């Protein structure tokens, strides 16, 4: 199974917009991290894979 890589289009600290080819999705900030951590973790113009994205939402 090939891992999908997402490009971060924008990040407001509460929500990030991601794009992978033609697919797009919005990611809401998990409640257990701060907005500052979210912005740092999903920096604009960065790329993130599915496993890393999933790990952000684990407690």
C-alpha distances in whole Angstrom, upper triangle without the diagonal:
4,6,9,13,16,19,22,25,27,28,31,31,31,28,25,24,20,19,16,17,19,17,20,20,23,23,26,27,27,30,30,30,32,32,33,30,28,29,28,25,24,26,27,25,23,19,17,13,12,12,16,17,16,18,21,22,22,25
4,6,9,13,16,19,22,25,26,29,29,29,26,23,22,18,16,13,14,16,15,18,19,21,21,25,26,26,29,29,29,31,30,31,28,26,27,26,23,21,23,24,22,19,16,14,10,10,11,14,15,15,18,20,21,22,25
4,7,10,13,16,19,22,22,26,25,25,23,20,19,15,14,11,13,16,14,16,16,19,18,21,22,22,26,26,25,27,27,27,24,22,23,22,19,18,20,20,19,16,12,10,7,7,8,11,12,12,14,16,18,19,22
4,7,10,13,16,18,19,23,23,23,20,17,15,12,10,7,10,12,11,12,13,15,15,19,20,21,25,25,24,26,25,25,23,20,21,21,18,16,18,18,16,14,10,9,6,6,9,11,10,12,14,16,17,19,22
4,7,10,13,15,17,20,20,21,18,15,13,10,9,6,9,12,11,11,12,14,14,18,19,20,24,24,22,24,22,23,20,18,18,18,15,13,14,14,13,10,7,6,4,7,9,10,10,12,14,15,17,19,22
4,6,9,12,13,17,17,18,15,11,10,6,5,5,8,11,9,9,9,11,11,15,16,18,22,22,20,22,20,20,18,16,15,16,13,10,12,11,10,8,5,5,6,8,11,10,9,12,14,14,16,18,22
4,6,9,11,15,16,17,14,10,9,6,5,6,9,11,11,9,10,12,12,15,16,19,22,23,21,21,19,19,18,15,14,15,13,10,10,8,7,6,4,7,9,11,14,13,11,15,17,16,18,21,24
4,6,7,11,12,14,11,7,6,5,7,9,12,13,12,10,10,10,10,13,14,16,20,21,18,18,16,16,15,12,11,12,11,7,7,5,5,6,6,8,11,12,15,13,11,15,16,14,16,20,22
4,7,10,13,14,11,7,5,6,7,10,12,13,12,10,10,10,11,14,15,18,21,23,20,20,17,17,17,14,12,14,14,10,9,6,6,8,9,11,14,16,19,17,15,18,20,18,19,23,25
4,7,9,11,8,6,5,7,10,13,16,16,15,12,11,10,10,12,13,16,19,21,18,17,14,14,15,12,10,12,13,9,8,6,8,10,12,13,16,17,20,17,15,18,20,17,18,22,24
4,6,7,6,4,6,9,12,16,18,19,17,14,12,10,9,10,10,13,16,17,15,13,10,11,12,8,6,10,10,7,7,6,9,10,12,13,16,17,19,16,14,17,18,15,16,20,21
4,5,6,6,9,12,15,19,22,22,20,16,14,11,11,10,9,13,15,17,14,12,8,10,12,9,7,11,12,10,10,9,13,14,16,17,20,20,22,19,16,19,20,16,17,21,22
4,6,7,11,13,17,20,23,24,21,18,16,12,10,9,7,10,12,13,10,8,5,7,8,6,5,9,10,9,10,10,14,14,16,16,19,19,20,18,15,17,18,14,15,18,19
4,7,10,13,17,20,23,23,21,17,14,10,9,6,5,9,10,12,10,9,6,9,10,8,8,12,12,11,12,13,16,17,18,17,19,19,20,18,15,17,17,14,14,17,18
4,7,10,13,17,20,19,17,13,10,7,5,4,6,9,12,14,12,12,9,12,12,9,9,13,12,10,12,11,14,15,16,15,17,17,18,16,13,15,16,13,13,17,18
4,6,10,13,16,17,14,11,8,6,5,7,8,11,14,16,14,14,11,13,13,9,9,12,11,8,9,8,11,11,12,12,14,14,16,14,11,14,16,13,13,17,19
4,7,10,13,13,11,7,6,5,6,9,11,14,17,19,18,17,15,16,16,12,12,14,13,10,11,9,11,11,12,12,14,14,17,16,12,15,17,15,16,19,22
4,7,10,11,8,6,5,6,7,11,13,15,19,20,19,19,17,18,17,14,13,15,13,10,11,10,10,10,9,9,11,11,14,13,11,14,16,14,15,19,22
4,6,7,6,4,7,9,11,14,17,19,23,24,22,23,21,22,21,17,17,18,16,13,14,12,11,11,9,10,11,12,15,15,13,16,18,17,18,22,25
4,6,5,6,9,12,13,17,19,21,25,26,24,25,23,24,23,19,19,20,18,15,16,14,13,12,10,10,10,11,14,15,13,15,18,18,19,22,25
4,6,8,11,14,17,20,23,25,28,30,28,29,27,27,26,23,22,23,21,18,19,17,15,15,12,13,13,14,18,18,17,19,22,22,23,26,29
4,7,10,14,16,20,23,25,28,30,29,30,27,29,28,24,24,25,23,20,21,18,17,17,15,16,16,16,20,20,18,20,24,23,24,27,30
4,7,11,13,17,20,22,25,27,26,27,25,26,25,22,22,23,21,18,19,18,17,16,14,14,14,13,17,18,15,17,20,20,20,23,27
4,7,10,14,16,19,22,24,23,24,21,23,22,19,18,21,19,15,17,15,15,15,13,13,14,13,17,17,14,16,19,18,18,22,25
4,7,10,13,15,18,21,20,21,19,21,20,16,17,19,17,14,16,15,15,15,14,13,13,12,15,15,12,14,17,16,15,19,22
4,7,10,12,15,18,17,18,15,18,17,13,14,17,15,12,14,13,15,15,14,14,15,13,16,15,12,14,16,14,14,17,20
4,7,9,12,14,13,14,13,15,14,10,12,14,12,10,13,13,15,14,14,12,13,12,14,13,9,11,13,11,10,14,16
4,6,9,12,11,12,10,14,13,9,11,14,13,11,14,15,17,17,17,15,16,15,16,15,11,12,14,11,10,14,15
4,6,9,7,8,7,10,10,7,9,12,11,10,13,14,17,16,17,15,17,16,16,14,11,12,13,9,9,12,13
4,6,6,8,9,12,10,8,12,14,12,12,15,17,20,19,19,16,17,16,16,14,11,11,11,8,6,9,9
4,6,8,9,12,11,10,14,15,14,15,18,20,23,22,22,20,21,19,19,17,15,14,14,11,9,11,10
4,7,10,12,10,10,14,15,13,15,18,21,24,22,22,20,21,19,18,16,14,14,12,10,8,9,7
4,7,8,6,7,10,11,10,12,15,17,21,19,20,18,19,19,18,15,14,14,12,9,9,11,10
4,5,5,6,9,10,10,12,14,16,20,19,20,19,21,21,20,17,16,17,15,12,12,14,13
4,5,5,6,9,10,10,11,13,17,17,19,18,20,20,21,18,16,17,17,13,14,16,16
4,5,5,6,8,10,10,13,16,16,18,17,20,21,21,18,16,19,17,14,15,18,17
4,6,5,6,8,10,13,16,14,16,15,18,18,18,14,14,15,14,10,12,14,14
4,5,5,6,8,11,14,13,14,13,15,16,16,13,11,13,13,9,11,14,14
4,6,5,5,8,11,11,13,13,16,17,18,15,13,16,15,12,14,17,18
4,6,5,9,11,10,12,12,16,17,17,14,13,16,15,12,15,17,18
4,6,9,12,9,11,10,12,14,14,10,9,12,11,8,12,14,15
4,6,9,7,8,8,11,12,13,10,9,12,12,10,12,15,17
4,6,6,9,10,13,15,17,13,12,16,16,13,16,19,21
4,5,9,11,14,17,18,15,14,18,18,16,18,21,23
4,7,10,14,16,18,16,15,19,19,18,20,23,26
4,7,10,13,15,12,12,16,16,15,18,21,23
4,7,10,12,10,10,14,15,14,17,19,22
4,7,8,6,7,10,11,11,14,16,19
4,6,5,6,9,10,11,13,15,18
4,6,5,6,9,10,11,13,17
4,5,5,6,9,10,11,14
4,5,5,7,9,10,13
4,5,5,7,9,13
4,5,6,7,11
4,5,5,8
4,6,8
4,7
4
